[in-house]
Amino acid sequence: MLWTRWLVLLLCWGATSGEQQADERDGTTAEVRSESRRQRSPPPVEPLDFGFVPAAVYDTHAYYEPGAIGILFHMVHAFLYVVQPNPFPKDLIVKVIQQNMGGIKIEEWRKPENIVLLLQWIYYEAGFLLCSSIGIVFLVLTPIIGTCFCVCRCCENCGGEMHQRQRKNADCQRGFYTASLIATSIFIILGVLIAYAANHNISAQIKSTRRFINTNMRDLKTFANNTPAQIEYLTAQYTTAKNKVLSDLDNIGPLLGGRIHSQLEKEVVPSLDTALRMAGAMRETKEALENVSSSLELLQEGTGKLQASLSGERASLSNTLSDPACTNGAVSHTCNTIRSTLSQLGVNADFSRLPDVSHALANVNTVLRTDLSNIVQKGYSSFNDTPRLVKEQTKNIVSGVKGMLDKIGAEIIGFSKMFPVESSLANFTIFLSQGQKNIESFYPQIDQMDFYRWIGCVAVLCMVVLVLAFNILGLLCGTCGYDKQATPTTRGCLSNTGGNLLMAGVGFSFVFSWVLMGVVTALFAVGGNVEKLMCEPLANRQLFKIIDTPFLVHPAKKNFLPGMLFQNPNIDLTLGSMYRECYENNGLYHALQLETMFNINSFLNRTVYNKDLAKVFESVQVDLQDITLLEQAGRDNLINFANSGIGQIDYDAYLAEVNKGVTLVDLLSFSTDLEAQADQLPRGALENALKGHASSIRQIHREQVVPMEQAMSTLSQSIKQLQRTSSDLPVKVTNILSAIDAVEYLITHNASHVVKQETKAYVQSLVGYFKQYTDWVKNSLTVEVAQCKPISNIVDSMEIVACSFIIDSVNTFWFGLGGCSILLIPSIIFSIKLAKYYRRMDTEDVFEDLGNTGNHGEQVCDIHGNLTVVSSPYYDTLTRFPRASAPPSYTDW
C-alpha cells in the first residue's frame, strides 16, 4: 500500500489556497466598499489559456445487453418479484449485522429484539420459504409416491391389471389424454430449451469475462501511466501564469502608470485644456484687434471720401433741377419732389469719434511673445510621462519579483519531485501485469470447471429429455399403431410398444423428478436470494448504503472506507460517493476527498502567492512630484493677457456706429426712384440729365458704399468677438490658474491615494493570474487528473459478471428446469391414462346372447379364449359391443 500513499500525496498538491485567499478577498472587498464612490473598480483580469490536460482514454464499456435471452431474464425477474415483492430490507440487515458484530451466538437469539428481527426476516423470506417448502415436499413425497405406485401396480392395482373396460367415450378420452400429453410435452420441451439456453449462456459469457478482465487491467495501466504526465503538465503550466505576470511586470509603466494616468486625467486634462483654449483665445484676440484697427482706419478714410462724393452729386443734381424746364407746370411737381429728397444724400455713420485699439493690440502682441501653447504642451508631456516615471521608480521591485517567481517555480517543481511517483506507478504497473498473468493462469482451470458444470447441467437436462423421448416415442408409436377395429387384446405390436414406452417414461419420471426438484430447490434458494439481496441492491446502489452506514463495521469507527484507506474513519467519505464520482469520471483527488487529508493551502500560500511576495507588491510607491503642468511663464502670460486692456474698449460705441447704415438712404433705391421720376418727364435734356445723375449715384454705391459695408461687417464681428473674450476675462484667468493649482496640489500631495488604489488593482490583476492557475489546478484535479473511471468500471464489471452473466443465467436455468419438474406430474398422469389405450390387454370385455329370455350376460374373455359370465347390466350392449373372440392360441403368438 506504500505506492498508493505516495500517489495520493502527490495528487493532492494542486489544491487551491481557497480559505486564506478568500479571507483576503473578503477584507479587500470591505475596504473597497469603504472608499469613495468615485473610485474606479479594478479592470477584469485577462483569462489565461492553460490548454488541456492530457486525457486518458479507457477501453472498458461496462454495459451489457443480453439480447434475446434478456426476455427470459425479465420473466425470471418477474417471477422473483411475485415470490418476493418486499423492498430491500436495508434497516433489517444493518440491525442484524450490528447485533451480531462479535459473532452469532444461539443464546443471543433468545432475546426479544433478536426474536423480532428473526420474525421480520421470516416475513421478508416468506415467498422463498413457501416455494422452498413446496420443493422439499415434492422432493420427499415423489420417491415415496413412486414407490407406492410401483408396488401397487405390481399387485395389479392402481391400473396395474391388464384389462380395459369398454366405454362409450373411449375414443374421446384417448384423444383428450393424447392432446394433453402432447401439450405437456411441448411445455416441457420449452422448459428444456430455456434451461439449455441459460446453461449455454453461462459458458458463452465466461469468454466475455476475459474481455472485461483484459480491458479493466488495461485501463488501470493507462491510469497509472497517464497520471505522472498529467501531474507534470499541471506543474509545467505554472510557467504560463508566471510568464503572464512577468509580462505585466515588464509593462508596469503602461499598465500601472497608465492606470494612474487615466485616474488623474479626469482632473488634469480639463484644466490644461482650458489653458490651451485660452492660448487660442489670445491669438484670436490679436486677429480681432487687428481687424478692428484696419477696418476702423478703412471706414474713417472711406467716410470722408463718401461724404465728398455725395455732396458733389447733391450740388450737381440741385443745379440740374434749377433748369428753366423745371418751371413748366407739368414738370415742376416732379422737380419739386426730387428737390425735396436731396437732403437724403448724406453719410449716416460717423467713425471718426470711435477710440483707437492700438494700445490693447500692442499689449496683446507683447503677451503673445510668450508661446502659451508650447508651455501647456509641456504640461501635457510631463503628465503623459507618468508611465515612464512609474517604470523608473519600480525598476528594483520588478527585478526582485522576477527572482521570487523563479524561486516559486523551482519550489513547485521540487515538490513534485519529492515523491517517487513514477517508480511507484511503475511498480503498480508491474503488479497489474503480474496479477493479470496470475488470473490468466486460472483460465484453463476455469474452462475445465465450466466444462464439468456444462456436462452436469446437460446431464440433468438429459433426464428430462429421456422422459420426453419416451413420451414422444410412445405417442408416435401408439398413435401410428392404434387400430380402432382391434380389441384391447388384439392390439398390434407398434401400439403396444407405444404404451410400454409411455409407462417407461412414467417410471423414469418417478426416478428423476425428485432429483430434478432437489436441484431446482437448491438453485432457487441460492440464486433467488442472491438476486434479491445482492444483485438488485447493487444495481440500485442500495448495497452501498448498507456498507456506508455509520459505525456498522466498528462501534468506534464512523465510516468504513476512510478508516481502511487513511486510518481516519471520521472523514465524510463513503463508498457510494466515491463510486458516483468515479462513475462520472472525476479525478481520484476529488473522489477520495484528499483535501481533508493534506493541507495543500499552506503549501500554496508559501509558494504560489506567499507573504513575501505580497509585501513586495505592497511596497510599490510612485512619486509624482516632478510633474509640472504649467510653468511660471505661462502663469504670467495668462495674467498679462487679462490686463491687456481689451476689457476697457468702448464696445457699445462701436456697435452703435456699426449698427447704423453707411448712408442716410439706400443709394440704389434712391437712384431707381430718380430714374422712375425722370421717365415721367418729357423727353429731352432734363430727362437725360436726371438719368445721368442716377447712374452716378449707383457708381458711388458700387465703388465706395459696398467696401465700407464689408469693412463694417468685419468690424462688427471682431468687436463682438472681443466683447465675448473680454467678458469676465480676469475671472476666467483666475479660474484657470486655480484649477491648475488644485490639480498640481492633487498630484503633489494627494496622488498617493490614487497610486495606492491603482497599485492595489494592479497587484490584484497579478494575483488574479495566480488564482486562475490555482483554480485551474483544482478543477483539473477534480475532473481531469487521475480520472478514476476504471474503479467504477471494475465495480460495474463485477456486477455484470456476477449478476448478469452468472446469477441471471442460473436463475433462468432453475426456472426452466423447475417448470419441467412440475410438468412431469401431469405428464405422469396423462402417460398412465394414455398407455391403457395403446398397450395390449390380457383380458377384455365380451357380450353374448344367453337365451330367449331376453337376458344378456357380460363375459370376460382372456387371451386364450376362455369365457366367463360376469353380468348383464345392459341390454343394448349386445348391439353396441358385439362379441369378440379371443386370438388363436398359436405357439408362436
Summary of the structure (lengths in Angstrom):
residues: 893
radius of gyration: 61.9
end to end distance: 87.1
largest distance: 203.5
contacts: 2783
relative contact order: 0.17
helix: 74%
strand: 3%
